[in-house]
Amino acid sequence: MTKLEKIQTEISELPEADVAQLRAWLDELAEQQLDEQIERDAAAGKFDDMMAEALANHNAGRRRPL
């Protein structure tokens, strides 16, 4: 049995309240990891072209209210 399978078995045996608490923690972890990935991507310049295009469209009047 793999480590993941052991964890899955343990989770399946948890009371509902503990599963809800685990789910909330996993959601927070996923959000934190996404934020960190976005920060790494921004620092690496992965959004520079997108930002330049957005600013060019804005300056050219090609925009609409949200």
Phi and psi in radians as a Rosetta constraint file:
Dihedral C 1 N 2 CA 2 C 2 CIRCULARHARMONIC -1.329 0.35
Dihedral N 2 CA 2 C 2 N 3 CIRCULARHARMONIC 2.894 0.35
Dihedral C 2 N 3 CA 3 C 3 CIRCULARHARMONIC -1.026 0.35
Dihedral N 3 CA 3 C 3 N 4 CIRCULARHARMONIC -0.745 0.35
Dihedral C 3 N 4 CA 4 C 4 CIRCULARHARMONIC -1.096 0.35
Dihedral N 4 CA 4 C 4 N 5 CIRCULARHARMONIC -0.746 0.35
Dihedral C 4 N 5 CA 5 C 5 CIRCULARHARMONIC -1.090 0.35
Dihedral N 5 CA 5 C 5 N 6 CIRCULARHARMONIC -0.665 0.35
Dihedral C 5 N 6 CA 6 C 6 CIRCULARHARMONIC -1.106 0.35
Dihedral N 6 CA 6 C 6 N 7 CIRCULARHARMONIC -0.768 0.35
Dihedral C 6 N 7 CA 7 C 7 CIRCULARHARMONIC -1.095 0.35
Dihedral N 7 CA 7 C 7 N 8 CIRCULARHARMONIC -0.770 0.35
Dihedral C 7 N 8 CA 8 C 8 CIRCULARHARMONIC -1.060 0.35
Dihedral N 8 CA 8 C 8 N 9 CIRCULARHARMONIC -0.713 0.35
Dihedral C 8 N 9 CA 9 C 9 CIRCULARHARMONIC -1.108 0.35
Dihedral N 9 CA 9 C 9 N 10 CIRCULARHARMONIC -0.792 0.35
Dihedral C 9 N 10 CA 10 C 10 CIRCULARHARMONIC -1.067 0.35
Dihedral N 10 CA 10 C 10 N 11 CIRCULARHARMONIC -0.767 0.35
Dihedral C 10 N 11 CA 11 C 11 CIRCULARHARMONIC -1.091 0.35
Dihedral N 11 CA 11 C 11 N 12 CIRCULARHARMONIC -0.704 0.35
Dihedral C 11 N 12 CA 12 C 12 CIRCULARHARMONIC -1.121 0.35
Dihedral N 12 CA 12 C 12 N 13 CIRCULARHARMONIC -0.325 0.35
Dihedral C 12 N 13 CA 13 C 13 CIRCULARHARMONIC -1.710 0.35
Dihedral N 13 CA 13 C 13 N 14 CIRCULARHARMONIC -0.012 0.35
Dihedral C 13 N 14 CA 14 C 14 CIRCULARHARMONIC -1.330 0.35
Dihedral N 14 CA 14 C 14 N 15 CIRCULARHARMONIC 2.639 0.35
Dihedral C 14 N 15 CA 15 C 15 CIRCULARHARMONIC -1.149 0.35
Dihedral N 15 CA 15 C 15 N 16 CIRCULARHARMONIC 2.731 0.35
Dihedral C 15 N 16 CA 16 C 16 CIRCULARHARMONIC -0.965 0.35
Dihedral N 16 CA 16 C 16 N 17 CIRCULARHARMONIC -0.705 0.35
Dihedral C 16 N 17 CA 17 C 17 CIRCULARHARMONIC -1.093 0.35
Dihedral N 17 CA 17 C 17 N 18 CIRCULARHARMONIC -0.690 0.35
Dihedral C 17 N 18 CA 18 C 18 CIRCULARHARMONIC -1.212 0.35
Dihedral N 18 CA 18 C 18 N 19 CIRCULARHARMONIC -0.633 0.35
Dihedral C 18 N 19 CA 19 C 19 CIRCULARHARMONIC -1.122 0.35
Dihedral N 19 CA 19 C 19 N 20 CIRCULARHARMONIC -0.723 0.35
Dihedral C 19 N 20 CA 20 C 20 CIRCULARHARMONIC -1.092 0.35
Dihedral N 20 CA 20 C 20 N 21 CIRCULARHARMONIC -0.725 0.35
Dihedral C 20 N 21 CA 21 C 21 CIRCULARHARMONIC -1.145 0.35
Dihedral N 21 CA 21 C 21 N 22 CIRCULARHARMONIC -0.724 0.35
Dihedral C 21 N 22 CA 22 C 22 CIRCULARHARMONIC -1.109 0.35
Dihedral N 22 CA 22 C 22 N 23 CIRCULARHARMONIC -0.754 0.35
Dihedral C 22 N 23 CA 23 C 23 CIRCULARHARMONIC -1.055 0.35
Dihedral N 23 CA 23 C 23 N 24 CIRCULARHARMONIC -0.755 0.35
Dihedral C 23 N 24 CA 24 C 24 CIRCULARHARMONIC -1.091 0.35
Dihedral N 24 CA 24 C 24 N 25 CIRCULARHARMONIC -0.733 0.35
Dihedral C 24 N 25 CA 25 C 25 CIRCULARHARMONIC -1.124 0.35
Dihedral N 25 CA 25 C 25 N 26 CIRCULARHARMONIC -0.745 0.35
Dihedral C 25 N 26 CA 26 C 26 CIRCULARHARMONIC -1.117 0.35
Dihedral N 26 CA 26 C 26 N 27 CIRCULARHARMONIC -0.664 0.35
Dihedral C 26 N 27 CA 27 C 27 CIRCULARHARMONIC -1.085 0.35
Dihedral N 27 CA 27 C 27 N 28 CIRCULARHARMONIC -0.786 0.35
Dihedral C 27 N 28 CA 28 C 28 CIRCULARHARMONIC -1.097 0.35
Dihedral N 28 CA 28 C 28 N 29 CIRCULARHARMONIC -0.731 0.35
Dihedral C 28 N 29 CA 29 C 29 CIRCULARHARMONIC -1.082 0.35
Dihedral N 29 CA 29 C 29 N 30 CIRCULARHARMONIC -0.771 0.35
Dihedral C 29 N 30 CA 30 C 30 CIRCULARHARMONIC -1.093 0.35
Dihedral N 30 CA 30 C 30 N 31 CIRCULARHARMONIC -0.720 0.35
Dihedral C 30 N 31 CA 31 C 31 CIRCULARHARMONIC -1.120 0.35
Dihedral N 31 CA 31 C 31 N 32 CIRCULARHARMONIC -0.744 0.35
Dihedral C 31 N 32 CA 32 C 32 CIRCULARHARMONIC -1.102 0.35
Dihedral N 32 CA 32 C 32 N 33 CIRCULARHARMONIC -0.762 0.35
Dihedral C 32 N 33 CA 33 C 33 CIRCULARHARMONIC -1.138 0.35
Dihedral N 33 CA 33 C 33 N 34 CIRCULARHARMONIC -0.675 0.35
Dihedral C 33 N 34 CA 34 C 34 CIRCULARHARMONIC -1.140 0.35
Dihedral N 34 CA 34 C 34 N 35 CIRCULARHARMONIC -0.783 0.35
Dihedral C 34 N 35 CA 35 C 35 CIRCULARHARMONIC -1.010 0.35
Dihedral N 35 CA 35 C 35 N 36 CIRCULARHARMONIC -0.757 0.35
Dihedral C 35 N 36 CA 36 C 36 CIRCULARHARMONIC -1.132 0.35
Dihedral N 36 CA 36 C 36 N 37 CIRCULARHARMONIC -0.678 0.35
Dihedral C 36 N 37 CA 37 C 37 CIRCULARHARMONIC -1.141 0.35
Dihedral N 37 CA 37 C 37 N 38 CIRCULARHARMONIC -0.740 0.35
Dihedral C 37 N 38 CA 38 C 38 CIRCULARHARMONIC -1.089 0.35
Dihedral N 38 CA 38 C 38 N 39 CIRCULARHARMONIC -0.740 0.35
Dihedral C 38 N 39 CA 39 C 39 CIRCULARHARMONIC -1.081 0.35
Dihedral N 39 CA 39 C 39 N 40 CIRCULARHARMONIC -0.748 0.35
Dihedral C 39 N 40 CA 40 C 40 CIRCULARHARMONIC -1.117 0.35
Dihedral N 40 CA 40 C 40 N 41 CIRCULARHARMONIC -0.752 0.35
Dihedral C 40 N 41 CA 41 C 41 CIRCULARHARMONIC -1.120 0.35
Dihedral N 41 CA 41 C 41 N 42 CIRCULARHARMONIC -0.729 0.35
Dihedral C 41 N 42 CA 42 C 42 CIRCULARHARMONIC -1.120 0.35
Dihedral N 42 CA 42 C 42 N 43 CIRCULARHARMONIC -0.765 0.35
Dihedral C 42 N 43 CA 43 C 43 CIRCULARHARMONIC -1.114 0.35
Dihedral N 43 CA 43 C 43 N 44 CIRCULARHARMONIC -0.520 0.35
Dihedral C 43 N 44 CA 44 C 44 CIRCULARHARMONIC -1.476 0.35
Dihedral N 44 CA 44 C 44 N 45 CIRCULARHARMONIC -0.027 0.35
Dihedral C 44 N 45 CA 45 C 45 CIRCULARHARMONIC 1.435 0.35
Dihedral N 45 CA 45 C 45 N 46 CIRCULARHARMONIC 0.263 0.35
Dihedral C 45 N 46 CA 46 C 46 CIRCULARHARMONIC -1.196 0.35
Dihedral N 46 CA 46 C 46 N 47 CIRCULARHARMONIC -0.282 0.35
Dihedral C 46 N 47 CA 47 C 47 CIRCULARHARMONIC -1.820 0.35
Dihedral N 47 CA 47 C 47 N 48 CIRCULARHARMONIC -0.010 0.35
Dihedral C 47 N 48 CA 48 C 48 CIRCULARHARMONIC -1.050 0.35
Dihedral N 48 CA 48 C 48 N 49 CIRCULARHARMONIC -0.803 0.35
Dihedral C 48 N 49 CA 49 C 49 CIRCULARHARMONIC -1.120 0.35
Dihedral N 49 CA 49 C 49 N 50 CIRCULARHARMONIC -0.708 0.35
Dihedral C 49 N 50 CA 50 C 50 CIRCULARHARMONIC -1.117 0.35
Dihedral N 50 CA 50 C 50 N 51 CIRCULARHARMONIC -0.744 0.35
Dihedral C 50 N 51 CA 51 C 51 CIRCULARHARMONIC -1.156 0.35
Dihedral N 51 CA 51 C 51 N 52 CIRCULARHARMONIC -0.726 0.35
Dihedral C 51 N 52 CA 52 C 52 CIRCULARHARMONIC -1.083 0.35
Dihedral N 52 CA 52 C 52 N 53 CIRCULARHARMONIC -0.719 0.35
Dihedral C 52 N 53 CA 53 C 53 CIRCULARHARMONIC -1.138 0.35
Dihedral N 53 CA 53 C 53 N 54 CIRCULARHARMONIC -0.747 0.35
Dihedral C 53 N 54 CA 54 C 54 CIRCULARHARMONIC -1.101 0.35
Dihedral N 54 CA 54 C 54 N 55 CIRCULARHARMONIC -0.751 0.35
Dihedral C 54 N 55 CA 55 C 55 CIRCULARHARMONIC -1.152 0.35
Dihedral N 55 CA 55 C 55 N 56 CIRCULARHARMONIC -0.682 0.35
Dihedral C 55 N 56 CA 56 C 56 CIRCULARHARMONIC -1.101 0.35
Dihedral N 56 CA 56 C 56 N 57 CIRCULARHARMONIC -0.757 0.35
Dihedral C 56 N 57 CA 57 C 57 CIRCULARHARMONIC -1.112 0.35
Dihedral N 57 CA 57 C 57 N 58 CIRCULARHARMONIC -0.743 0.35
Dihedral C 57 N 58 CA 58 C 58 CIRCULARHARMONIC -1.076 0.35
Dihedral N 58 CA 58 C 58 N 59 CIRCULARHARMONIC -0.861 0.35
Dihedral C 58 N 59 CA 59 C 59 CIRCULARHARMONIC -1.129 0.35
Dihedral N 59 CA 59 C 59 N 60 CIRCULARHARMONIC -0.473 0.35
Dihedral C 59 N 60 CA 60 C 60 CIRCULARHARMONIC -1.505 0.35
Dihedral N 60 CA 60 C 60 N 61 CIRCULARHARMONIC 0.004 0.35
Dihedral C 60 N 61 CA 61 C 61 CIRCULARHARMONIC 1.444 0.35
Dihedral N 61 CA 61 C 61 N 62 CIRCULARHARMONIC 0.159 0.35
Dihedral C 61 N 62 CA 62 C 62 CIRCULARHARMONIC -1.597 0.35
Dihedral N 62 CA 62 C 62 N 63 CIRCULARHARMONIC 1.417 0.35
Dihedral C 62 N 63 CA 63 C 63 CIRCULARHARMONIC -2.657 0.35
Dihedral N 63 CA 63 C 63 N 64 CIRCULARHARMONIC 2.861 0.35
Dihedral C 63 N 64 CA 64 C 64 CIRCULARHARMONIC -2.511 0.35
Dihedral N 64 CA 64 C 64 N 65 CIRCULARHARMONIC 2.664 0.35
Dihedral C 64 N 65 CA 65 C 65 CIRCULARHARMONIC -1.148 0.35
Dihedral N 65 CA 65 C 65 N 66 CIRCULARHARMONIC 2.599 0.35
